[in-house]
């Protein structure tokens, strides 16, 4: 393990980027099974709120209500995933949740920016199965993470 300024070992920090998909849940379960209970690790569960453009809504009130519902759903989801990790053996104080709003960046850029800011050594995501046409049109977040990550590992959970 790396040593901090006081020559004490510090935890390896994993970032698990999640949404409401089954693939994200599999990524959380993988980390729980693979690392849960081992000392020297901490986890941040991160979810990104991406609101549709303002013209998607009838008015600003409708947009604000949608964002609030989305935040509540995401917070519930993050708390559920946090509980899975704690039950697998991670100490409660070593599992954080973060919700970020992203209006401008691609999902992969937002995840990598967060990874850099938090100094996470590993990014974990679930792989969503897309057709070749969908992947061509919309891209693949996991593929973009693999190609764009610097100074960290990327685990793509099938």
C-alpha positions as CSV (number, residue, x, y, z in Angstrom):
1,X,0.0,0.0,0.0
2,X,1.1,3.6,-0.6
3,X,2.1,5.5,2.5
4,X,0.7,8.9,3.3
5,X,2.6,11.9,4.7
6,X,2.6,10.4,8.2
7,X,4.1,7.1,6.8
8,X,0.7,5.4,7.5
9,X,-0.8,3.2,4.8
10,X,-3.8,4.7,3.2
11,X,-6.8,3.0,1.6
12,X,-7.1,2.2,-2.1
13,X,-10.0,4.3,-3.4
14,X,-12.4,2.7,-5.8
15,X,-15.0,4.8,-7.7
16,X,-18.1,2.9,-8.8
17,X,-20.1,4.8,-11.4
18,X,-23.7,3.7,-11.2
19,X,-27.1,4.4,-12.7
20,X,-30.4,2.6,-12.3
21,X,-29.5,-0.3,-14.6
22,X,-29.0,-4.0,-13.8
23,X,-25.4,-3.6,-15.2
24,X,-24.6,-1.0,-12.5
25,X,-26.0,-3.3,-9.9
26,X,-23.7,-6.1,-11.2
27,X,-20.7,-3.8,-10.9
28,X,-21.6,-3.1,-7.2
29,X,-22.1,-6.8,-6.5
30,X,-18.8,-7.7,-8.1
31,X,-16.9,-5.2,-5.9
32,X,-18.8,-6.5,-2.9
33,X,-17.9,-10.1,-3.6
34,X,-14.4,-9.4,-4.7
35,X,-13.2,-6.9,-2.1
36,X,-15.9,-6.8,0.6
37,X,-14.3,-7.5,4.0
38,X,-10.7,-6.9,3.0
39,X,-9.0,-4.0,4.8
40,X,-7.3,-1.2,2.9
41,X,-10.1,-0.2,0.6
42,X,-12.7,2.5,0.4
43,X,-15.4,3.1,-2.1
44,X,-17.3,6.1,-3.5
45,X,-20.5,5.3,-5.3
46,X,-21.2,8.0,-7.8
47,X,-24.3,8.7,-10.0
48,X,-24.7,11.5,-12.5
49,X,-27.9,13.4,-13.0
50,X,-28.3,14.4,-16.6
51,X,-31.3,16.5,-17.2
52,X,-32.8,16.7,-20.6
53,X,-32.7,20.1,-22.4
54,X,-35.0,22.7,-21.0
55,X,-37.1,22.7,-24.2
56,X,-38.0,19.0,-23.5
57,X,-40.3,20.3,-20.7
58,X,-43.4,22.5,-20.9
59,X,-42.0,24.9,-18.4
60,X,-39.3,25.4,-15.8
61,X,-41.6,24.1,-13.0
62,X,-42.0,20.8,-14.8
63,X,-38.2,20.6,-15.3
64,X,-37.6,21.3,-11.6
65,X,-40.1,18.6,-10.6
66,X,-38.5,16.1,-12.9
67,X,-35.0,16.9,-11.5
68,X,-36.3,16.5,-8.0
69,X,-37.9,13.1,-8.7
70,X,-34.7,12.0,-10.5
71,X,-32.6,13.1,-7.5
72,X,-34.8,11.2,-5.1
73,X,-34.6,8.0,-7.3
74,X,-30.9,8.3,-7.6
75,X,-30.4,8.9,-3.8
76,X,-32.5,5.8,-3.0
77,X,-30.5,3.8,-5.5
78,X,-27.1,5.0,-4.1
79,X,-28.3,4.2,-0.5
80,X,-29.3,0.7,-1.7
81,X,-25.9,0.1,-3.3
82,X,-24.2,1.5,-0.2
83,X,-26.0,-1.0,2.0
84,X,-24.9,-3.9,-0.3
85,X,-21.3,-2.9,0.2
86,X,-21.6,-2.4,3.9
87,X,-23.2,-5.8,4.3
88,X,-20.4,-7.4,2.3
89,X,-17.9,-6.2,4.9
90,X,-16.9,-2.6,4.0
91,X,-17.0,-0.4,7.1
92,X,-19.7,2.2,6.9
93,X,-17.3,5.1,7.1
94,X,-15.5,3.8,4.0
95,X,-18.4,3.9,1.7
96,X,-19.4,7.3,0.4
97,X,-22.1,8.3,-2.0
98,X,-22.0,11.2,-4.4
99,X,-24.6,12.6,-6.8
100,X,-23.3,14.9,-9.5
101,X,-25.2,17.0,-12.0
102,X,-23.7,17.0,-15.5
103,X,-25.0,19.4,-18.1
104,X,-22.0,19.7,-20.5
105,X,-19.6,16.8,-20.4
106,X,-20.0,13.3,-21.8
107,X,-20.6,10.7,-19.1
108,X,-17.1,9.3,-19.5
109,X,-15.5,12.7,-19.2
110,X,-17.6,13.5,-16.1
111,X,-16.6,10.2,-14.5
112,X,-12.9,10.6,-15.3
113,X,-13.0,14.2,-14.0
114,X,-14.5,13.0,-10.7
115,X,-12.0,10.1,-10.6
116,X,-9.1,12.6,-10.9
117,X,-10.6,15.0,-8.3
118,X,-11.0,12.2,-5.8
119,X,-7.7,10.5,-6.6
120,X,-9.4,7.1,-7.1
121,X,-7.0,4.3,-8.2
122,X,-9.8,2.3,-9.9
123,X,-13.0,3.1,-11.8
124,X,-15.7,0.4,-11.9
125,X,-18.6,0.4,-14.3
126,X,-21.1,-2.1,-15.6
127,X,-21.0,-2.9,-19.3
128,X,-24.3,-2.1,-21.0
129,X,-25.0,-4.3,-24.0
130,X,-25.7,-2.2,-27.1
131,X,-26.1,-3.2,-30.7
132,X,-23.2,-2.2,-33.1
133,X,-25.5,0.6,-34.5
134,X,-26.3,2.0,-31.0
135,X,-22.6,1.9,-30.1
136,X,-21.7,3.7,-33.3
137,X,-24.4,6.3,-32.8
138,X,-24.2,6.9,-29.1
139,X,-20.8,5.6,-28.1
140,X,-19.9,3.3,-25.3
141,X,-19.1,4.8,-21.9
142,X,-17.0,1.8,-20.8
143,X,-15.0,2.0,-24.0
144,X,-14.5,5.7,-23.6
145,X,-13.3,5.2,-20.0
146,X,-10.9,2.5,-21.0
147,X,-9.3,4.7,-23.7
148,X,-9.5,8.0,-21.7
149,X,-8.3,6.9,-18.3
150,X,-5.0,8.1,-17.0
151,X,-3.2,6.9,-13.9
152,X,-6.0,4.5,-12.9
153,X,-7.4,1.1,-13.6
154,X,-10.8,0.6,-15.2
155,X,-12.9,-2.4,-14.4
156,X,-15.7,-3.1,-16.8
157,X,-18.0,-5.7,-15.2
158,X,-19.9,-7.9,-17.6
